[in-house]
Amino acid sequence: MKVTFRTFATFREVTGAGEIEMILPPGEKIRGLLEELCNAHPGLRERLFDAAGQIKPHILILKNGRSVASLQPLDTVIDEGDVIAVFPPVAGG
């Protein structure tokens, strides 16, 4: 199935692209998508995951504009045509 992965700010720097089209097996979950991306882009894993393998606090992952935190975080199933976006922590004032 075809999905779109969007990155912003420091994540875009690591992946080298703001948008990546990916082909995933049916029923793939957010965790699998992120694992595939981390394997393809050195340095991404350290920015996304803590030592326990959980998404770091303040990182926002959206599936079609909806936070996966309100779904099943890393176990959220991805569907054909979904857009997954990952935002790093933002500071400012």
Summary of the structure (lengths in Angstrom):
residues: 93
radius of gyration: 12.4
end to end distance: 40.5
largest distance: 42.0
contacts: 242
relative contact order: 0.27
helix: 31%
strand: 28%
